[in-house]
Amino acid sequence: GKIKVVVLSLDRPDTNFMVDYLKSMGATSSENLVVDSKKAANDPKLVKTLADADVLFIRGGNQAKAYQLWKDTKLHDEIKALADRGGAIGGTSSGSMGLSEYSMTGGLDFTSKEVLQDSHSPLLNDKVNPKVSGIHNDFLNLVPGVIVDTHCGERARLGRILAVQAKAVEDYNNKKIMGICLEEKTGVAIHGDKAEVF
């Protein structure tokens, strides 16, 4: 009968809108968790906030930075533990992009036009290590076989997701990778092998 929600972000939010909004939707409690460094992501006192959470909502921001600061940390472990115990995990913008098995966390920015012209563009490689793909499968990895992009119409990203999907298929030798490009004010809820669009 009680639902604890944690709103995770890289930067301190300007307002409490998201926390208050989730309370208005029925959360018993809702709080912000700002994790802006590797040190913070490994701070047991900080990440214990997630230990008894029912829901995690990841705010948008820079998914490459989240990958660099959160991967292989205590925070990463707690997110996985929340998923393993059946908790709900969602996000907005880059917060939802990082949930998929294959995530664009390489750190370089690119448009549909740039990568449709060349799906082997160096823009699709990792900024820190340009010899490897910028499409990683070792981050949150909560939605198997999927790659997600957002702001599909507003930022004309349909071509971008197609090129990224093509590169991921080649990089990981998996022809079954599915691309999901989310439109503004649209969400998809995935439970097991079923998805519902809102």
Phi and psi in degrees as GROMACS dihedral restraints (atoms count N, CA, C in turn):
[ dihedral_restraints ]
;  ai    aj    ak    al  type     phi  dphi    fc
    3     4     5     6     1  -116.9    20    10
    4     5     6     7     1   141.9    20    10
    6     7     8     9     1  -128.4    20    10
    7     8     9    10     1   117.6    20    10
    9    10    11    12     1  -100.8    20    10
   10    11    12    13     1   125.2    20    10
   12    13    14    15     1  -114.5    20    10
   13    14    15    16     1   136.6    20    10
   15    16    17    18     1  -117.9    20    10
   16    17    18    19     1   130.3    20    10
   18    19    20    21     1  -105.0    20    10
   19    20    21    22     1   111.1    20    10
   21    22    23    24     1   -97.3    20    10
   22    23    24    25     1   136.1    20    10
   24    25    26    27     1  -150.8    20    10
   25    26    27    28     1   163.5    20    10
   27    28    29    30     1   -82.3    20    10
   28    29    30    31     1   -29.3    20    10
   30    31    32    33     1  -125.9    20    10
   31    32    33    34     1   149.9    20    10
   33    34    35    36     1   -63.9    20    10
   34    35    36    37     1   124.5    20    10
   36    37    38    39     1   -66.3    20    10
   37    38    39    40     1   150.1    20    10
   39    40    41    42     1   -69.1    20    10
   40    41    42    43     1   -29.6    20    10
   42    43    44    45     1  -136.2    20    10
   43    44    45    46     1   172.7    20    10
   45    46    47    48     1   -97.1    20    10
   46    47    48    49     1    21.6    20    10
   48    49    50    51     1   -53.0    20    10
   49    50    51    52     1   -50.7    20    10
   51    52    53    54     1   -64.6    20    10
   52    53    54    55     1   -43.2    20    10
   54    55    56    57     1   -60.6    20    10
   55    56    57    58     1   -47.6    20    10
   57    58    59    60     1   -66.4    20    10
   58    59    60    61     1   -38.9    20    10
   60    61    62    63     1   -62.7    20    10
   61    62    63    64     1   -43.5    20    10
   63    64    65    66     1   -66.7    20    10
   64    65    66    67     1   -33.5    20    10
   66    67    68    69     1   -65.1    20    10
   67    68    69    70     1   -40.9    20    10
   69    70    71    72     1   -66.2    20    10
   70    71    72    73     1   -22.6    20    10
   72    73    74    75     1   -86.1    20    10
   73    74    75    76     1    -3.3    20    10
   75    76    77    78     1   123.5    20    10
   76    77    78    79     1    -1.8    20    10
   78    79    80    81     1   -66.1    20    10
   79    80    81    82     1   137.1    20    10
   81    82    83    84     1   -70.0    20    10
   82    83    84    85     1   -42.9    20    10
   84    85    86    87     1  -140.9    20    10
   85    86    87    88     1   150.4    20    10
   87    88    89    90     1  -149.4    20    10
   88    89    90    91     1   133.1    20    10
   90    91    92    93     1  -146.9    20    10
   91    92    93    94     1   154.6    20    10
   93    94    95    96     1   -83.7    20    10
   94    95    96    97     1   143.2    20    10
   96    97    98    99     1  -131.2    20    10
   97    98    99   100     1   109.9    20    10
   99   100   101   102     1  -100.3    20    10
  100   101   102   103     1   120.9    20    10
  102   103   104   105     1  -125.9    20    10
  103   104   105   106     1   100.1    20    10
  105   106   107   108     1  -113.4    20    10
  106   107   108   109     1    13.0    20    10
  108   109   110   111     1  -156.7    20    10
  109   110   111   112     1   162.1    20    10
  111   112   113   114     1   -63.2    20    10
  112   113   114   115     1   -38.0    20    10
  114   115   116   117     1   -60.9    20    10
  115   116   117   118     1   -46.0    20    10
  117   118   119   120     1   -64.4    20    10
  118   119   120   121     1   -38.3    20    10
  120   121   122   123     1   -67.4    20    10
  121   122   123   124     1   -16.9    20    10
  123   124   125   126     1  -107.5    20    10
  124   125   126   127     1     7.3    20    10
  126   127   128   129     1   -82.0    20    10
  127   128   129   130     1   109.5    20    10
  129   130   131   132     1   -57.9    20    10
  130   131   132   133     1   -36.8    20    10
  132   133   134   135     1   -64.4    20    10
  133   134   135   136     1   -38.8    20    10
  135   136   137   138     1   -71.8    20    10
  136   137   138   139     1   -48.3    20    10
  138   139   140   141     1   -79.1    20    10
  139   140   141   142     1   -11.2    20    10
  141   142   143   144     1   -65.0    20    10
  142   143   144   145     1   -15.6    20    10
  144   145   146   147     1   -54.2    20    10
  145   146   147   148     1   -32.5    20    10
  147   148   149   150     1   -83.2    20    10
  148   149   150   151     1   -14.0    20    10
  150   151   152   153     1   -58.6    20    10
  151   152   153   154     1   -32.9    20    10
  153   154   155   156     1  -120.1    20    10
  154   155   156   157     1    20.1    20    10
  156   157   158   159     1   -76.3    20    10
  157   158   159   160     1   148.7    20    10
  159   160   161   162     1   -98.0    20    10
  160   161   162   163     1   -28.5    20    10
  162   163   164   165     1  -137.7    20    10
  163   164   165   166     1   138.5    20    10
  165   166   167   168     1  -120.7    20    10
  166   167   168   169     1   129.0    20    10
  168   169   170   171     1  -119.7    20    10
  169   170   171   172     1   121.6    20    10
  171   172   173   174     1  -101.5    20    10
  172   173   174   175     1   120.1    20    10
  174   175   176   177     1   -72.6    20    10
  175   176   177   178     1   161.5    20    10
  177   178   179   180     1   -70.3    20    10
  178   179   180   181     1   173.2    20    10
  180   181   182   183     1   155.1    20    10
  181   182   183   184     1  -138.2    20    10
  183   184   185   186     1  -105.1    20    10
  184   185   186   187     1   102.8    20    10
  186   187   188   189     1   -66.7    20    10
  187   188   189   190     1   -28.3    20    10
  189   190   191   192     1   -66.5    20    10
  190   191   192   193     1   -39.1    20    10
  192   193   194   195     1   -66.5    20    10
  193   194   195   196     1   -41.7    20    10
  195   196   197   198     1   -60.4    20    10
  196   197   198   199     1   -43.1    20    10
  198   199   200   201     1   -59.8    20    10
  199   200   201   202     1   -46.5    20    10
  201   202   203   204     1   -67.8    20    10
  202   203   204   205     1   -37.0    20    10
  204   205   206   207     1   -91.7    20    10
  205   206   207   208     1   -27.3    20    10
  207   208   209   210     1  -102.7    20    10
  208   209   210   211     1   -25.1    20    10
  210   211   212   213     1   -62.3    20    10
  211   212   213   214     1   138.4    20    10
  213   214   215   216     1    57.6    20    10
  214   215   216   217     1    42.1    20    10
  216   217   218   219     1  -124.8    20    10
  217   218   219   220     1   177.0    20    10
  219   220   221   222     1   -63.5    20    10
  220   221   222   223     1   -35.1    20    10
  222   223   224   225     1   -61.3    20    10
  223   224   225   226     1   -46.5    20    10
  225   226   227   228     1   -56.2    20    10
  226   227   228   229     1   -44.4    20    10
  228   229   230   231     1   -62.4    20    10
  229   230   231   232     1   -41.9    20    10
  231   232   233   234     1   -67.9    20    10
  232   233   234   235     1   -36.1    20    10
  234   235   236   237     1   -64.3    20    10
  235   236   237   238     1   -44.8    20    10
  237   238   239   240     1   -62.6    20    10
  238   239   240   241     1   -40.5    20    10
  240   241   242   243     1   -64.3    20    10
  241   242   243   244     1   -39.9    20    10
  243   244   245   246     1   -60.7    20    10
  244   245   246   247     1   -44.0    20    10
  246   247   248   249     1   -64.5    20    10
  247   248   249   250     1   -42.7    20    10
  249   250   251   252     1   -63.6    20    10
  250   251   252   253     1   -31.0    20    10
  252   253   254   255     1   -90.5    20    10
  253   254   255   256     1     9.4    20    10
  255   256   257   258     1    89.7    20    10
  256   257   258   259     1    13.6    20    10
  258   259   260   261     1   -70.8    20    10
  259   260   261   262     1   159.9    20    10
  261   262   263   264     1   -92.6    20    10
  262   263   264   265     1   136.3    20    10
  264   265   266   267     1  -131.1    20    10
  265   266   267   268     1   128.9    20    10
  267   268   269   270     1  -144.9    20    10
  268   269   270   271     1  -178.2    20    10
  270   271   272   273     1  -172.4    20    10
  271   272   273   274     1   174.5    20    10
  273   274   275   276     1  -125.6    20    10
  274   275   276   277     1   144.8    20    10
  276   277   278   279     1    54.4    20    10
  277   278   279   280     1  -124.2    20    10
  279   280   281   282     1   -65.3    20    10
  280   281   282   283     1   -21.3    20    10
  282   283   284   285     1   -64.1    20    10
  283   284   285   286     1   -30.4    20    10
  285   286   287   288     1   -87.3    20    10
  286   287   288   289     1   -29.0    20    10
  288   289   290   291     1   -63.7    20    10
  289   290   291   292     1   -34.7    20    10
  291   292   293   294     1   -75.6    20    10
  292   293   294   295     1    -8.9    20    10
  294   295   296   297     1   -79.1    20    10
  295   296   297   298     1   -22.8    20    10
  297   298   299   300     1   -77.0    20    10
  298   299   300   301     1   161.0    20    10
  300   301   302   303     1   -59.3    20    10
  301   302   303   304     1   -41.9    20    10
  303   304   305   306     1  -107.7    20    10
  304   305   306   307     1   120.9    20    10
  306   307   308   309     1  -128.6    20    10
  307   308   309   310     1   142.5    20    10
  309   310   311   312     1   -80.6    20    10
  310   311   312   313     1    84.5    20    10
  312   313   314   315     1  -122.0    20    10
  313   314   315   316     1    25.6    20    10
  315   316   317   318     1   -77.6    20    10
  316   317   318   319     1   -19.8    20    10
  318   319   320   321     1    97.2    20    10
  319   320   321   322     1    -5.6    20    10
  321   322   323   324     1  -101.9    20    10
  322   323   324   325     1   143.4    20    10
  324   325   326   327     1   -97.6    20    10
  325   326   327   328     1   140.6    20    10
  327   328   329   330     1  -154.2    20    10
  328   329   330   331     1   156.5    20    10
  330   331   332   333     1  -105.0    20    10
  331   332   333   334     1   168.3    20    10
  333   334   335   336     1   -56.2    20    10
  334   335   336   337     1   -46.6    20    10
  336   337   338   339     1   -58.9    20    10
  337   338   339   340     1   -43.8    20    10
  339   340   341   342     1   -63.2    20    10
  340   341   342   343     1   -41.5    20    10
  342   343   344   345     1   -93.0    20    10
  343   344   345   346     1   -18.6    20    10
  345   346   347   348     1   -70.4    20    10
  346   347   348   349     1   -30.9    20    10
  348   349   350   351     1   -70.1    20    10
  349   350   351   352     1   -26.9    20    10
  351   352   353   354     1  -156.6    20    10
  352   353   354   355     1   101.0    20    10
  354   355   356   357     1   -73.7    20    10
  355   356   357   358     1    -1.4    20    10
  357   358   359   360     1  -108.1    20    10
  358   359   360   361     1    20.4    20    10
  360   361   362   363     1   -57.1    20    10
  361   362   363   364     1   141.2    20    10
  363   364   365   366     1   -61.4    20    10
  364   365   366   367     1   -16.5    20    10
  366   367   368   369     1   -65.3    20    10
  367   368   369   370     1   -19.9    20    10
  369   370   371   372     1   -90.3    20    10
  370   371   372   373     1     3.2    20    10
  372   373   374   375     1   -93.1    20    10
  373   374   375   376     1   170.3    20    10
  375   376   377   378     1   -76.7    20    10
  376   377   378   379     1   133.1    20    10
  378   379   380   381     1   -65.4    20    10
  379   380   381   382     1   -40.4    20    10
  381   382   383   384     1   -73.0    20    10
  382   383   384   385     1   -40.6    20    10
  384   385   386   387     1  -128.7    20    10
  385   386   387   388     1    86.3    20    10
  387   388   389   390     1   -61.3    20    10
  388   389   390   391     1   -10.1    20    10
  390   391   392   393     1   -84.8    20    10
  391   392   393   394     1    -6.6    20    10
  393   394   395   396     1  -118.7    20    10
  394   395   396   397     1   162.3    20    10
  396   397   398   399     1   -65.3    20    10
  397   398   399   400     1   146.4    20    10
  399   400   401   402     1   -87.0    20    10
  400   401   402   403     1     3.0    20    10
  402   403   404   405     1  -102.5    20    10
  403   404   405   406     1   107.9    20    10
  405   406   407   408     1  -102.7    20    10
  406   407   408   409     1   152.4    20    10
  408   409   410   411     1  -123.6    20    10
  409   410   411   412     1    25.4    20    10
  411   412   413   414     1  -127.5    20    10
  412   413   414   415     1    30.0    20    10
  414   415   416   417     1  -102.9    20    10
  415   416   417   418     1  -117.6    20    10
  417   418   419   420     1   -76.5    20    10
  418   419   420   421     1   -38.6    20    10
  420   421   422   423     1    53.0    20    10
  421   422   423   424     1    45.6    20    10
  423   424   425   426     1   -95.4    20    10
  424   425   426   427     1   -16.9    20    10
  426   427   428   429     1  -120.5    20    10
  427   428   429   430     1    97.5    20    10
  429   430   431   432     1   -64.6    20    10
  430   431   432   433     1   143.7    20    10
  432   433   434   435     1    72.5    20    10
  433   434   435   436     1    15.7    20    10
  435   436   437   438     1  -129.0    20    10
  436   437   438   439     1   148.4    20    10
  438   439   440   441     1  -127.0    20    10
  439   440   441   442     1   137.5    20    10
  441   442   443   444     1  -119.7    20    10
  442   443   444   445     1   138.4    20    10
  444   445   446   447     1  -127.2    20    10
  445   446   447   448     1   160.6    20    10
  447   448   449   450     1  -130.6    20    10
  448   449   450   451     1   175.8    20    10
  450   451   452   453     1    55.6    20    10
  451   452   453   454     1    40.9    20    10
  453   454   455   456     1   -55.2    20    10
  454   455   456   457     1   -53.5    20    10
  456   457   458   459     1   -81.0    20    10
  457   458   459   460     1   -47.0    20    10
  459   460   461   462     1   -57.0    20    10
  460   461   462   463     1   -39.1    20    10
  462   463   464   465     1  -110.5    20    10
  463   464   465   466     1    15.8    20    10
  465   466   467   468     1    50.4    20    10
  466   467   468   469     1    58.6    20    10
  468   469   470   471     1  -104.8    20    10
  469   470   471   472     1     7.0    20    10
  471   472   473   474     1   -61.3    20    10
  472   473   474   475     1   -43.1    20    10
  474   475   476   477     1   -64.1    20    10
  475   476   477   478     1   -35.6    20    10
  477   478   479   480     1   -63.9    20    10
  478   479   480   481     1   -45.3    20    10
  480   481   482   483     1   -65.9    20    10
  481   482   483   484     1   -34.3    20    10
  483   484   485   486     1   -64.3    20    10
  484   485   486   487     1   -44.8    20    10
  486   487   488   489     1   -67.2    20    10
  487   488   489   490     1   -41.6    20    10
  489   490   491   492     1   -65.6    20    10
  490   491   492   493     1   -40.6    20    10
  492   493   494   495     1   -62.1    20    10
  493   494   495   496     1   -43.4    20    10
  495   496   497   498     1   -60.7    20    10
  496   497   498   499     1   -42.8    20    10
  498   499   500   501     1   -67.7    20    10
  499   500   501   502     1   -40.5    20    10
  501   502   503   504     1   -63.6    20    10
  502   503   504   505     1   -41.0    20    10
  504   505   506   507     1   -57.8    20    10
  505   506   507   508     1   -44.5    20    10
  507   508   509   510     1   -71.3    20    10
  508   509   510   511     1   -46.4    20    10
  510   511   512   513     1   -59.1    20    10
  511   512   513   514     1   -40.8    20    10
  513   514   515   516     1  -107.8    20    10
  514   515   516   517     1     7.0    20    10
  516   517   518   519     1    49.4    20    10
  517   518   519   520     1    48.7    20    10
  519   520   521   522     1  -135.2    20    10
  520   521   522   523     1   102.5    20    10
  522   523   524   525     1   -78.0    20    10
  523   524   525   526     1    -2.4    20    10
  525   526   527   528     1   -99.2    20    10
  526   527   528   529     1     6.9    20    10
  528   529   530   531     1   -63.7    20    10
  529   530   531   532     1   129.4    20    10
  531   532   533   534     1  -105.1    20    10
  532   533   534   535     1   135.8    20    10
  534   535   536   537     1   -98.8    20    10
  535   536   537   538     1   136.0    20    10
  537   538   539   540     1  -121.7    20    10
  538   539   540   541     1   120.9    20    10
  540   541   542   543     1  -114.5    20    10
  541   542   543   544     1   109.0    20    10
  543   544   545   546     1   -84.8    20    10
  544   545   546   547     1   133.4    20    10
  546   547   548   549     1   -83.3    20    10
  547   548   549   550     1   162.9    20    10
  549   550   551   552     1   -58.4    20    10
  550   551   552   553     1   146.2    20    10
  552   553   554   555     1    55.5    20    10
  553   554   555   556     1    30.8    20    10
  555   556   557   558     1  -132.0    20    10
  556   557   558   559     1   139.8    20    10
  558   559   560   561     1  -133.4    20    10
  559   560   561   562     1   162.0    20    10
  561   562   563   564     1  -131.7    20    10
  562   563   564   565     1   129.7    20    10
  564   565   566   567     1  -104.5    20    10
  565   566   567   568     1   125.8    20    10
  567   568   569   570     1  -117.3    20    10
  568   569   570   571     1   126.2    20    10
  570   571   572   573     1  -135.3    20    10
  571   572   573   574     1   111.7    20    10
  573   574   575   576     1    65.5    20    10
  574   575   576   577     1  -125.0    20    10
  576   577   578   579     1  -104.2    20    10
  577   578   579   580     1    18.7    20    10
  579   580   581   582     1  -116.8    20    10
  580   581   582   583     1   141.5    20    10
  582   583   584   585     1  -129.4    20    10
  583   584   585   586     1   142.4    20    10
  585   586   587   588     1  -129.3    20    10
  586   587   588   589     1   130.6    20    10
  588   589   590   591     1   -95.1    20    10
  589   590   591   592     1   134.4    20    10
